[in-house]
Amino acid sequence: MKIAPAIYLTLTVLGVGAAVLVPLTIYRSGSTALPVWRAAANPGPLSAAHAFLNSQCEACHTPDRGIEAASCLTCHDTDAPVLAKQSTAFHAAIQECRGCHIEHRGAAIRPTEIDHTILARIGWQKTLGGSLAASPKTDTTAMSETRHLLAGVTGAHPPSDSEALDCFACHSNRNPHRDGTSVGCCGAGSAGSVGSLFGRECAECHMMTTWKIAGYKHPSSRSEDCAQCHQPPPSHYMGHFAMVSMAIAGQEHARVEQCYLCHQTDAWNDIKGVGWYKHH
């Protein structure tokens, strides 16, 4: 009868000792000091871009804290191409990586899955004051969800995640509805992103999971009102239009607003009577 308690006590001591010694050993000597532990704890191979770190768990994982943004920034904070592009420039201030970058799924899977909901929640956390409770280092999923729910109920922020995001801040350069007017961050006339034929409230039509609009049907291919929604590129207002575009399409008397004479409705580069042609 006394053997069982002794066994339980021994297992408890061993478990507590391992919980203390394993992180301490990895912290001091690196994951190579405990190869058996690394093999047992590894959930899967890294992506091709991070494969060189397969034997260096501590490069990304901090003992007792997990993955911190600071570890990612050690390599990526000087990634000039990412910071220079409008669609990815937000990385300079986001300070949170693991929500959209998921590892240990194999070399063939790209470790990036943009989740706009996570971006919205990070924005809400910053809006809620940057208190200790809202800190990414101490926050838990339950805490974040609770604060988010309460803030929506009390009116501290709009209830919809899509209302938290400024779509134009990342997507105006790829906006197909642009009208060429400068709207920017502070209203009409301010410097910044171009305007849009349909305004800046992208979430009124688009969802955060896909840009495709459910139930949308393009007008008939016989329609001649293309210019109501589509604006010609700048080159169509230059000599290039007469010397190249009209000549390729075989429409010597076409006007700029007569899109339907040259273009198919499935793609702008699908030219009637010519096929796929891209010269820009």
C-alpha positions in Angstrom: 0.0 0.0 0.0 3.0 2.3 0.6 4.6 1.6 -2.8 2.0 3.5 -4.9 2.4 6.8 -3.0 6.2 6.5 -3.3 5.9 5.9 -7.1 3.6 8.9 -7.5 5.9 11.1 -5.4 8.9 10.0 -7.5 7.0 10.8 -10.8 6.0 14.1 -9.4 9.6 15.0 -8.5 10.8 13.9 -11.9 8.1 15.9 -13.7 8.9 19.1 -11.8 12.6 18.6 -12.3 12.1 18.1 -16.0 9.9 21.2 -16.3 12.7 23.2 -14.7 15.8 21.6 -16.2 14.7 21.2 -19.8 13.9 24.9 -20.4 17.0 25.9 -18.4 19.3 23.6 -20.4 17.9 24.8 -23.8 18.2 28.4 -22.7 21.8 27.9 -21.7 23.1 25.4 -24.2 20.6 25.5 -27.1 18.3 22.8 -28.3 21.2 20.7 -29.7 22.0 19.9 -26.0 18.8 17.8 -25.8 18.3 16.1 -29.3 15.8 13.6 -27.9 13.7 16.4 -26.5 13.8 18.3 -29.8 12.7 15.2 -31.7 9.8 14.6 -29.2 8.6 18.1 -29.1 8.9 19.0 -32.8 5.4 19.1 -34.4 6.7 18.9 -37.9 9.3 20.2 -40.4 9.7 23.9 -41.1 8.9 25.6 -44.3 11.6 25.8 -47.0 12.5 29.4 -46.1 13.1 28.5 -42.4 14.5 25.0 -43.0 18.0 26.1 -41.9 16.6 26.6 -38.4 15.3 23.0 -38.1 17.9 22.2 -35.4 17.7 25.6 -33.6 14.4 25.7 -31.8 15.6 28.6 -29.6 16.0 30.8 -32.6 12.2 31.3 -32.6 11.0 29.8 -29.3 11.7 31.5 -26.0 11.5 29.2 -22.9 8.2 29.6 -20.9 7.0 32.3 -23.4 6.7 30.6 -26.7 7.2 32.6 -30.0 7.7 36.3 -29.6 7.7 38.9 -32.3 11.2 40.0 -31.2 12.6 36.6 -32.4 11.1 37.1 -35.9 12.3 40.7 -36.1 15.9 39.6 -35.5 16.0 38.4 -39.1 13.1 40.3 -40.7 13.1 43.9 -39.4 15.4 44.9 -42.2 13.4 43.3 -45.0 13.3 46.3 -47.2 11.1 44.9 -50.0 8.4 44.0 -47.5 8.4 47.4 -45.8 8.5 49.2 -49.1 5.3 47.7 -50.6 2.1 49.3 -49.7 0.3 46.0 -49.2 2.9 44.8 -46.6 4.2 48.0 -45.1 2.0 47.5 -42.0 4.6 44.9 -40.8 6.6 47.9 -39.5 4.2 48.5 -36.7 2.1 45.3 -36.3 4.4 43.7 -33.7 2.6 40.4 -34.0 3.7 37.6 -36.3 2.3 34.2 -35.3 -1.3 35.0 -36.1 -0.7 35.0 -39.9 2.6 33.2 -40.1 2.2 29.5 -39.2 5.2 27.1 -39.2 5.9 23.4 -38.8 3.6 22.3 -41.7 6.4 21.2 -44.1 8.6 22.6 -46.8 6.0 22.6 -49.5 3.5 24.9 -47.6 4.1 28.6 -47.6 4.0 29.8 -43.9 1.7 32.8 -44.6 -2.0 32.9 -44.2 -3.3 36.5 -43.9 -6.1 36.7 -41.4 -7.8 40.1 -41.4 -9.7 39.2 -38.3 -6.4 38.9 -36.4 -5.3 42.2 -37.7 -8.5 43.8 -36.5 -8.1 42.3 -33.1 -4.6 43.6 -32.8 -5.9 47.0 -33.7 -8.6 46.7 -31.0 -6.0 45.8 -28.4 -4.0 48.9 -29.2 -7.2 51.0 -29.1 -8.1 49.6 -25.7 -5.2 51.5 -24.1 -2.1 49.3 -24.2 -2.6 48.3 -20.6 -0.8 45.3 -19.1 -3.9 43.3 -19.7 -3.8 44.1 -23.4 -0.1 43.3 -23.8 0.7 40.5 -26.3 3.1 39.1 -23.7 0.5 38.5 -21.0 -2.7 38.2 -23.1 -4.5 35.0 -23.7 -7.1 34.2 -26.3 -9.9 34.2 -23.7 -8.8 37.6 -22.4 -8.6 39.1 -25.9 -12.0 37.7 -26.9 -13.6 38.9 -23.7 -12.3 42.4 -24.1 -13.3 42.5 -27.7 -16.8 41.4 -26.9 -17.2 43.9 -24.1 -15.8 46.7 -26.1 -18.3 46.0 -28.9 -21.2 45.9 -26.5 -20.2 49.1 -24.7 -19.5 51.0 -27.9 -15.8 51.3 -27.4 -15.4 50.2 -31.0 -17.7 49.1 -33.8 -19.0 45.6 -33.4 -17.7 44.4 -36.8 -14.1 43.5 -37.3 -14.3 44.8 -40.9 -15.0 48.3 -39.6 -11.7 48.3 -37.8 -9.6 48.0 -40.9 -8.7 50.7 -43.3 -8.7 48.7 -46.6 -7.2 51.6 -48.5 -4.2 51.7 -46.3 -3.0 48.4 -47.8 -5.0 48.0 -51.0 -5.4 51.3 -52.8 -2.6 50.6 -55.2 -4.5 47.5 -56.4 -7.9 49.1 -56.2 -9.7 48.5 -59.6 -12.2 51.2 -58.8 -9.8 54.1 -58.6 -10.8 57.4 -60.2 -7.5 59.2 -59.9 -8.4 61.7 -57.2 -6.2 62.0 -54.2 -8.1 61.3 -50.9 -5.4 60.2 -48.5 -5.8 59.5 -44.8 -7.3 62.8 -43.8 -10.1 63.4 -46.3 -10.3 65.0 -49.7 -7.2 66.9 -50.7 -4.8 65.2 -48.3 -1.8 63.3 -49.6 -2.0 59.6 -49.8 -4.0 57.0 -51.5 -6.1 57.6 -54.6 -9.8 57.9 -54.6 -12.3 55.3 -55.6 -15.4 55.4 -57.9 -17.3 53.5 -55.2 -15.9 55.3 -52.1 -13.6 54.0 -49.4 -16.0 51.7 -47.6 -14.8 48.5 -49.2 -16.5 46.3 -46.5 -19.9 47.3 -47.8 -19.4 44.9 -50.8 -16.3 42.8 -49.9 -15.7 40.3 -47.2 -12.4 39.9 -45.3 -12.1 36.3 -46.5 -12.3 37.0 -50.2 -12.6 40.0 -52.6 -15.2 38.1 -54.7 -18.7 39.4 -54.2 -21.3 36.7 -53.7 -24.1 36.9 -56.2 -22.3 39.6 -58.4 -23.0 39.2 -62.1 -21.2 41.3 -64.6 -23.4 43.2 -67.1 -23.9 41.7 -70.5 -20.9 41.5 -72.8 -23.0 43.5 -75.3 -23.2 46.4 -72.9 -21.6 49.7 -74.1 -21.6 51.4 -70.7 -18.2 50.1 -69.5 -17.0 53.6 -68.6 -19.6 53.9 -65.8 -17.4 51.6 -63.7 -14.1 51.2 -65.5 -11.6 54.0 -66.0 -9.0 53.7 -68.9 -5.3 53.6 -68.0 -3.2 56.8 -68.4 -1.7 55.4 -71.6 -5.1 55.6 -73.3 -4.9 59.4 -73.1 -1.5 59.5 -74.8 -0.1 58.8 -78.2 0.4 55.2 -77.2 -3.4 54.6 -77.6 -3.4 55.6 -81.3 0.0 54.1 -82.2 -0.3 50.8 -80.4 -3.6 50.0 -78.8 -5.9 50.9 -81.7 -3.6 49.3 -84.2 -3.4 46.0 -82.3 -7.2 45.8 -81.9 -7.8 46.9 -85.5 -10.1 49.7 -84.3 -8.7 52.8 -86.0 -11.6 55.1 -85.1 -12.2 53.9 -81.5 -12.6 56.5 -78.7 -11.1 56.0 -75.3 -14.5 55.5 -73.6 -15.5 52.8 -76.1 -13.9 49.9 -74.1 -16.3 47.3 -75.6 -14.8 47.7 -79.1 -11.5 46.2 -78.1 -11.8 44.4 -74.8 -13.6 41.2 -73.7 -15.5 41.2 -70.4 -13.5 38.2 -68.9 -10.2 40.1 -68.8 -8.9 43.4 -70.0 -5.9 41.8 -71.7 -8.3 39.6 -73.8 -8.5 41.6 -77.0 -11.4 40.9 -79.4 -10.1 39.2 -82.6 -6.6 39.1 -81.2 -6.6 37.0 -78.0 -4.5 37.5 -74.9 -2.2 40.5 -75.3 -0.3 42.4 -72.6 1.9 45.3 -73.6 2.0 47.4 -70.5 
